[in-house]
Amino acid sequence: MRISFSAEDEAFRAEVAAWLADNLCGEFEALRFRGGPGDEHSFPEERKAWERKLAEGGWTCVGWAPEHGGRGLSISQQVIFHEEYARAGGPGRMGHIGEGLAGPTIAAFGNDEQKRRFLPGIVSGRELWCQGYSEPGAGSDLAAVKTRAVLDETSGKWRISGQKVWTSLAHESDWCFVIARTEPGSVGHQGLSFLLVPMRQAGITVRPIEQMTGTSEFNEVFFDDAETDAANILGAPGDGWKIAMALLGFERGVSTLGQQMQFHNELDEIIRIARSNGAANDPLLRQRIAQAWGGLRILRYHALRMLSGAQDGSLRREAMVYKLAWSSWHAELGKLAMDVLGPQAEILDEAPYGLNRLQAMFLFTRSDTIYGGTNEIQRNIIAERALGMPREPRPRA
Ligand SMILES: Cc1cc2nc3c(=O)[nH]c(=O)nc-3n(C[C@H](O)[C@H](O)[C@H](O)COP(=O)(O)OP(=O)(O)OC[C@H]3O[C@@H](n4cnc5c(N)ncnc54)[C@H](O)[C@@H]3O)c2cc1C
């Protein structure tokens, strides 16, 4: 794998930087470096307006194929876009679940009508999405979902009942992709379907869950006879598991580059603080800072190698290692940030939750090894799929 930037790429870099300089200012100035992990609650309305601004400039869905409304950028130009976005302090993206997960999945599995209906709303930044996978009894064991959906032939609607949990940004979303059991009596991977459900309706209640940051990025979502049109199913009834797994493959895709640039900003801030408060003279902290820097380089090359393969949602070996690697690295970075801050790390500006950016980052990194598949589950996947070890014993249904 080799990545280098041509003269054309460098011209593109200048174009991205100029657009951001011209647009991430004025009413959007306050959003710079905001809305990242632990700070997702900040400026929601302004960040939604920023999504639309990005869309007007053609800077959403930059890696999507033009036929789906994207820019069809090469991997190197996507790298450049994310680098410049992070360098300019571009805010955490409100549309990332639509752009990174729902959109690619609809493009891969949707019919023409579904693509026409849903992709433009994501590209324009006007329709936000959330992910309805986890349930109180189904997290790592996702196939245990109990949410049910029944097709009501008379009204031409799916009727959905059940509960989802940990649903990020459900309170801001217009649509949710829901894994539901559509074959009564089915168990495990069988009988599941992938439904696209409008969030703003009487049958859906969203209840925020307060996190240890004091904010509520995620929610419980209750479906009480909620409905969606019969046509809003991806694939056929029973295809839900296959599609749900492909979506998780997209989760390890190009958007990870944007995440790495944000890691870069965090590490830069830690290094700046270490220089100014004397932590850089502590021999052990210096070791850890250098190790973090080296680790981030390795993550970058690993991600580029992973992205130089097919982006079709299939789970390649590089991708199996990647979630485990970045989440463990980032969790350590959170601890390093606290140690570099020293006693100041334990002081809050205001009661109860006036966290500064690194304090919020530290607390949020506790969840990195959980969401998107826990570290234990990632190691199981490596053991079974990459190393060919026997499957771990599963409890009987
Ligand atoms: C910040 C955040 C945002 C999230 N956003 C969303 C979202 O938008 N939509 C959504 O659907 N979900 C979301 N989730 C949920 C997330 O996907 C689940 O938390 C995750 O899959 C783990 O499931 P669980 O919490 O039920 O834990 P459990 O599955 O109950 O696991 C508990 C512990 O047991 C371990 N364990 C479980 N099974 C095994 C096994 N077979 N072998 C070894 N160890 C095992 C786990 O590693 C873990 O340590 C989010 C979670 C977080 C933290």
The ligand as a Tripos MOL2 file, in Angstrom:
@<TRIPOS>MOLECULE
LIG
   53    58     1     0     0
SMALL
NO_CHARGES

@<TRIPOS>ATOM
      1 C1        -21.4320    5.4930   23.4230 C.3       1 LIG1
      2 C2        -22.2760    4.3580   22.8940 C.ar      1 LIG1
      3 C3        -23.0800    4.5850   21.7970 C.ar      1 LIG1
      4 C4        -23.8800    3.5340   21.3040 C.ar      1 LIG1
      5 N1        -24.7000    3.8030   20.2530 N.ar      1 LIG1
      6 C5        -25.5230    2.8150   19.7950 C.ar      1 LIG1
      7 C6        -26.4560    3.0820   18.7480 C.ar      1 LIG1
      8 O1        -26.5390    4.2020   18.2210 O.2       1 LIG1
      9 N2        -27.2660    2.0830   18.3390 N.ar      1 LIG1
     10 C7        -27.2050    0.8300   18.8730 C.ar      1 LIG1
     11 O2        -27.9460   -0.0330   18.4280 O.2       1 LIG1
     12 N3        -26.3570    0.5450   19.8840 N.ar      1 LIG1
     13 C8        -25.5110    1.5160   20.3620 C.ar      1 LIG1
     14 N4        -24.6440    1.2540   21.3980 N.ar      1 LIG1
     15 C9        -24.7060   -0.0760   22.0400 C.3       1 LIG1
     16 C10       -23.5110   -0.9450   21.7820 C.3       1 LIG1
     17 O3        -23.5330   -1.4530   20.4760 O.3       1 LIG1
     18 C11       -23.5360   -2.0580   22.8540 C.3       1 LIG1
     19 O4        -23.2790   -1.4380   24.0890 O.3       1 LIG1
     20 C12       -22.5090   -3.1240   22.5960 C.3       1 LIG1
     21 O5        -22.8390   -3.8840   21.4620 O.3       1 LIG1
     22 C13       -22.3880   -4.0840   23.8050 C.3       1 LIG1
     23 O6        -23.6340   -4.5820   24.1680 O.3       1 LIG1
     24 P1        -24.1750   -4.4590   25.6840 P.3       1 LIG1
     25 O7        -23.9920   -3.0690   26.1310 O.co2     1 LIG1
     26 O8        -25.5260   -5.0580   25.7060 O.co2     1 LIG1
     27 O9        -23.1690   -5.3350   26.5530 O.3       1 LIG1
     28 P2        -23.1770   -6.9280   26.7090 P.3       1 LIG1
     29 O10       -23.3060   -7.5440   25.3590 O.co2     1 LIG1
     30 O11       -24.1840   -7.2940   27.7380 O.co2     1 LIG1
     31 O12       -21.7190   -7.1980   27.2480 O.3       1 LIG1
     32 C14       -21.3570   -7.0190   28.6360 C.3       1 LIG1
     33 C15       -19.9100   -7.4890   28.7880 C.3       1 LIG1
     34 O13       -19.8250   -8.9030   28.4830 O.3       1 LIG1
     35 C16       -18.8620   -9.1210   27.4740 C.3       1 LIG1
     36 N5        -19.3130  -10.2050   26.5770 N.ar      1 LIG1
     37 C17       -20.5370  -10.3340   26.0340 C.ar      1 LIG1
     38 N6        -20.5820  -11.4320   25.2400 N.ar      1 LIG1
     39 C18       -19.3420  -11.9870   25.2810 C.ar      1 LIG1
     40 C19       -18.7520  -13.1310   24.6650 C.ar      1 LIG1
     41 N7        -19.4540  -13.9000   23.8450 N.pl3     1 LIG1
     42 N8        -17.4380  -13.3910   24.9330 N.ar      1 LIG1
     43 C20       -16.7160  -12.5930   25.7610 C.ar      1 LIG1
     44 N9        -17.2390  -11.5000   26.3820 N.ar      1 LIG1
     45 C21       -18.5150  -11.1960   26.1490 C.ar      1 LIG1
     46 C22       -18.7760   -7.8140   26.7100 C.3       1 LIG1
     47 O14       -17.5280   -7.6710   26.0300 O.3       1 LIG1
     48 C23       -18.9450   -6.8020   27.8260 C.3       1 LIG1
     49 O15       -17.7280   -6.5810   28.4720 O.3       1 LIG1
     50 C24       -23.8440    2.2660   21.9170 C.ar      1 LIG1
     51 C25       -23.0250    2.0430   23.0250 C.ar      1 LIG1
     52 C26       -22.2420    3.0780   23.5140 C.ar      1 LIG1
     53 C27       -21.3810    2.8130   24.7130 C.3       1 LIG1
@<TRIPOS>BOND
     1     1     2 1
     2     2     3 ar
     3     2    52 ar
     4     3     4 ar
     5     4     5 ar
     6     4    50 ar
     7     5     6 ar
     8     6     7 ar
     9     6    13 1
    10     7     8 2
    11     7     9 ar
    12     9    10 ar
    13    10    11 2
    14    10    12 ar
    15    12    13 ar
    16    13    14 ar
    17    14    15 1
    18    14    50 ar
    19    15    16 1
    20    16    17 1
    21    16    18 1
    22    18    19 1
    23    18    20 1
    24    20    21 1
    25    20    22 1
    26    22    23 1
    27    23    24 1
    28    24    25 2
    29    24    26 1
    30    24    27 1
    31    27    28 1
    32    28    29 2
    33    28    30 1
    34    28    31 1
    35    31    32 1
    36    32    33 1
    37    33    34 1
    38    33    48 1
    39    34    35 1
    40    35    36 1
    41    35    46 1
    42    36    37 ar
    43    36    45 ar
    44    37    38 ar
    45    38    39 ar
    46    39    40 ar
    47    39    45 ar
    48    40    41 1
    49    40    42 ar
    50    42    43 ar
    51    43    44 ar
    52    44    45 ar
    53    46    47 1
    54    46    48 1
    55    48    49 1
    56    50    51 ar
    57    51    52 ar
    58    52    53 1
@<TRIPOS>SUBSTRUCTURE
     1 LIG1         1 GROUP 0 **** ****
